[in-house]
């Protein structure tokens, strides 16, 4: 019985490992503003949202997205940080 519980626990940990890794698997491209993006955006959601949405967003759409995060969802992002975030996302994760 004890061995079965131990085995079940180990299997559970192995299955949960990707979920536990979470942000460790997402590394944003190096560049000016990356730390501001990581600090502000990851406070509310996983950074994989940036990578997943990047094929669809240009600078104008990233700007609208950041404004939506602040206005609609109440993200506590300072104006200067919002500009930095948009600049970083447009440069590294924006459509041409």
Beta strands, then each sheet from edge to edge (+ up, - down):
end
